[in-house]
């Protein structure tokens, strides 16, 4: 049975808010996490930094292990139970971290957070279910805007609440998630009818099995997965090295960097909401993707070349304009599989992104350290951003060739089903 228009709007709003909460879950920890670890463990600064690195990586690892199961279960059981259980689980997780009496319990909470943050795969699959093909790019832009708003608001909210009490951000996040869960019980209908649900194979519930099974059914997705990995590595890298980079090259303070990140997040949201519908209507999804990612490449080159803080800001302005590429990319990717496999697709791609989140920051942090040790003799200070531009160019080339012609990707075998129109 089709979802009524009013119910569809309420459900979509709930999905957007859920995605924003997932993003805030990552961002709110950043300003208070190290201090909380140091306080609970009574540690010195060096040990605290080491443990906070592990605290960050364990989130991505848990997401990598569990995201395919979230997507596959949403294809089999429906989107509603997976999305709602995520909100409930995140709420309980934040309560665990808010009252954690030891570092062990704090790490348990962070692990649970990574497990339930993988529900983004089910959330995006829900949007595919309730959105006609011509509206998917627009809805993905709104979803992306919600996630970016969460990323921008998370550190700010966590920092302000943390000035009163280090555990206050976790109490606030728990309350928001649990309230959202209760609200979803009333406004979120099921979007996937029983007749369109896929089969459940336990062999596919592990991340490697899920990736392999999806690529076996859709061999062309190997190329798309490679592009996802490249673009995700770049996205994570910028957020990790930007503080060290700007303080070293431009002598910025932490406040300067905070202003940049806040403006970057809010501006990206505005560009996605306002720019994606217009560009898709005028140029189509493929051209919008190419234009957006092309602008991001240009912006990163400008950042690497910038010798002043003003030049760096200019480069970030161009990167912000390139935010239009993401939603168009997601809309194109959603057409590559049958509707019963959309959850598998988003879950697998979330796992690939999680791997990139583990490997990318470590790789680029060490590369930037080598640049600094060389004093710019072997590599210029802007080299990390030049490398980002190169990897993004490779990702764009792969994505553009994969999506160039409608219908270019077909399933090898999915029980006779064809890709969603």
N, C-alpha and C positions, 0 to 999 in steps of 0.2 A: 504494500500500500504506500502510495506517495505521501511524502510529508507536506502538510499544508504550508502555504507561503508564510504565514505569521509564525508558525512553529519553526520553520526553517530559519527565519531571521533570528529568533531567540536562541536557537541551537547554535547557529554560526557565531553569534556574539559570545556564547559560552565557550566555544572552542578557541576563539581569539583570546579570551581572558585566561584560559588554561595555558595557552602557549606563552603568554606574558608571564604567568606565574612560574613556569618552568625556567624561563630565562632569568627571572629574579632570583630563583633558587641558587643559581650559579653566582650571580653578581653580588648578592647580599653578604655572602661569606667572605669575599675578598678583603674588605676593610677591617673586619673584626676577627677573622679566622686566625691569623698569626698570633694576635694578642691573647685570644682565648686558649690556643694551644700552649702558649708560653705560661699563662696563668695556671691552667689546670696541671700541667706537667712540671711547673717550677723549673723551666729550662733556660739555658743561656741562648743568646741570639742566634749563634751558628746552628745549634741543634734544632731550634725552632724553625729556621729557614729550611733545613733539610726535611723536617717532618711536614712542613706545609707544602713542599713540593710533592711529597707522597700523598698528602691529603687532596691535592688537586688531581693527580694522576688517577687515583683510585675511583674518582667519580667517572672519568672517561672510560676506564676499564669496565666498570659495572654497566655503564650504558652500552658498551660494545657487546658484552656478553648477553644482555637481556633485550636489546632493541629488536632483534629478529623475532624472538618469541612474542613480544608485544604485537608486532605487525602481523605475524602468522595467526595468533589467537584472535586478533580482530577480524581477520578474514573468515575464521571458522565460527566464532561465537558472536560476532557483531562488534561494532565500534563502541557502543554505549558502555558495556561492562568494563572494557579496558580503560576508557577515558575516565570513568568515575572511580575505578579502583586506583588509578594514578593519583587523583586528587586526594583521596582518602589516605593512600600510602605516604604521599609527600607531607600531609598534615601530621601523621603519626611520626614520620621521620624527623620533622623539625621539633616536635615535642621531645624526642629522644635526645637531640643535640642541645635543646634548651636546658634540660635537667642533667645532662651527662656528668657523672661524678668523676670520670677518669678519661684518659686519652683513648682507651680501648672503646668505650662507649661512644665517644665522639667520632671515631673512625667507623663504628658500626652505623651510626646515623648517616655519615657521608656516603657509605656504600649503599644504604637503602635509598638515599636520594638519587644516586646514579641509576639504580634499578628502575625507579618509577619515572625518572625524567625521560626514559626511553619511550614513553607513551606518545611523544610527538609523532611517531609513525602512525599511530591510530588516529590522532587528531587530524593530520593532513589527509589521511585516507577518508575520514568523515567529510572533509570539505570536498573531496572528489565526488563522493556519493551524492551530495546535496547540490552540487554546482553543475549547471549545464556547461558543455565544453567551451562555449564562447565566454563564459564568466569565470572560468577557472583561474586565469592569470590575474584577474582583478581580486578574486578572493585570496589567492596566494599572496598578492601584494599586501592585503590587509593583515593576513597572518604573519607575514614577514615584518610588517610594521609593529604588530603587537609584540613579537619576539624582541625586536630592536628596542622598543620602549621598555620592556622588562630589563634588558641588558643595561640600558641607560639609567633606569630608576633604581635598579638593585644596589649598586655601590653607593649611590646617594642616600637611599633610605637606610641601608645598613650602617653607613658612616654616622648619620645623624642619631639613630637609635643607639648605636654603640657608645656614644658619648655619655649616655645615661647609665647603660649597663651592657656589658659585652654579650649577654644572652638575650637582650631585648629584641634584636632582629629575628632571632629564631622563634620567639614567642609570637611576634607579629606575623611571620610567615606561616606558622602553624594555624593561626586563626584565619588567615585569608584562604588557605587551602581547604580547611574544614568547612568554612562557610560556602566556598565555591562547590564543594562536594554536595552539600545539602541543597544548594540552589539547582545543581545539575539533576538531582533526583526528580525535580518537577518540570524542568524545561528541556531536557535533552532526550528526544525520542531516538529510537534505533533507526539508523540510516541505511543499513544493508539488509534487504529482504532475505529470508531463508533460502529462496531458490537461487540466489546469486552468491551464496557463500561457498568458499573453497573447502577442500578436504584438509584434514590435519594429519601431518606426518611428523612423528616424534623425532625422526632423524633430522628434520629441518629446524628443530628448536634450538640447536646449538649454532653459534654465529658462523662458523666455517661451513657447516652443513647448509645453512640457509643461503649463504652467498653462492655456494657451489650449485645448489639445486636451482636457484633462480637463474644463474648464468647458463646452466644446462638447458633450461626451458627457453631462455631468451639469450642466445649466445652473443648478440650484439651489445648486451648490457655490460659486457666486460670493458668495452671502450668507454661507456658512460661512467662506470664505476671508477675508472682511472681518472677521468676528468673531475669527478666529485672529489677524489682524494687530493688531487693537485690544488683545486680551488679551496678546499677546506684547510689544507696545510698553510696556504697563504693567509687566509682569514685569521687563523689562530696565531700565526707568527706575528702579524702586525700588532695584535693586542698584547703579546708577551714582551716584545722588544721595544715598543714605543716609549716606555718610561725611561729605560736605560739610554736609548738612542737620543731622545730630545734633551735629557739632562746632560749628556756628554757633549753633544754637538752644539746645542744652543744655550746651555746653562739654564734650562727651564727649571722651575720649582715644581713640586708635586701638585701645587694648586694650578699651575699653568697646564699641566698634563690633564688634570681633572676637568678643567674647562673644555679642553679640546675633545676629550672623550664624550663628555655630556653633549656638546654641540654636535659632534659627529653622529651620535645615536639618534638625537631628535631630528636632525636634518635628514638623515637616511630614511627615517619614518615618513617625513613629509614628502620626500621625493618618491617613495614607493606608492604612497596613497594617491598623490596627484599625478605622477608621471606615467605609471604603468598603464592605466586604462587608456590614456590619450595615445601613447606610443603603440600599444597593441592594436588599437582601433585604426591608426593611420598606417602602421608599417607591418603589423603582424608579430607573432610571438618570436619567430626566429630572428628577425631583424632587431627586435627589442633586446633580445639576449646578446647579440653580437655588439650592438651599440653600447649596452651597459658594461659588459666585461671589457670592451675596448677602452672605455673611459677609465675603468679601474687600472688597467695597464698603464695608460698615460699618466694617471695621477701618481702611481707608485714611482715611475721614472722621475717625475717632477720632485717628489719628496726626496729621492736619492740625490738629485742634483742640487737641491736647495741649500744655500750656504747661510741663510738667515731664517729666523723663526717665521717671518712673513711668507717666505717662499714655501716653507713647510705647510703652513695653513692653506696656501693656494693649491698645493698638491692634494691635500685632504678634501678641498672643495670639489675637485675633479673626481676623486674617489667616491664622494658622496653622490654625485650625479650618476655614477655608474651603478648605484643601488637598484636601478630599474631592471638590471639584467637578471637578478635572482628569481623573482616571481615568474618571469617568462620562461626561464630555464626549468623551474619546477613544473609548470603547466605542460611544457613539451615532454618532460620525462614521464608525467602521469599518463600520457597517451601510448606509451611503449609496451604496456602489458594489458591483459584483460582486466575488467573491473574486479573480478574475484581475487586478483593477485596484486591489487594496488597496495594492500597492507604489507605483503611480502616485499614489494619493491621499496616502499618507504622505510621499512625496518632494515632491509639490507643496506640501503644507502646511509641510514643513520649509523649502522655499524662501521661502514667504511669511514664515515666522518669521525667516529670515535677513535678509530685507529690513528687517523691523521692528527687528532687532538692530543694523542699520547706522544707520537713520534715527532711531529712538526715543531712544537715549541722547544723541545730538547735539542733538536738538530740546529735550529736557527740561533738559539742562545749560544751554543758552542761556536757556531760560525761567527757570530758577532764578537764573541770573546777573542777569537783568533784575529779578527780585524783590528780590535783594540790593541792586542799585544803587538801587532805589527806596526802600530802607529800610523796606519794609512800608507805604509811603504809598498806593500804587496797588493792590498785591496783598498780602494777609497772607502771612507766612512759610510757612504751611501750604498755600499755593496749589498747589504741585506735586502734593500728595497729593489735593487736591480735584479737580484735573484728571484724575489717575489714576482716581479714583472715577467721574467722569463718563464717561470712555472705557470703563471696565469695565462701567458700566451699559448703555452703547450695545451693547457686545459681548454682554452677557447677553440683552438684548432681541432681538437678531438670532438668537442661538443658540436661545433658548427658542422663538421662533416657528418656526424651521426644523425643530426636532426634536419639536414638540408632539405630533404624531400619527404613530404608527408607519407606515412606508411612504410618508410624504409626499414623499420624494425618489426619483425614478426616472430611469434613464438615458434620454437622448434616443435614443442608438443605440450599442449595444455588442455588435453581432452577435447580438442576440436574447437575451442574457443578462440576468438580473434581479439586483437587489441581493442580496448575501449575507444569509441570514436572521439 
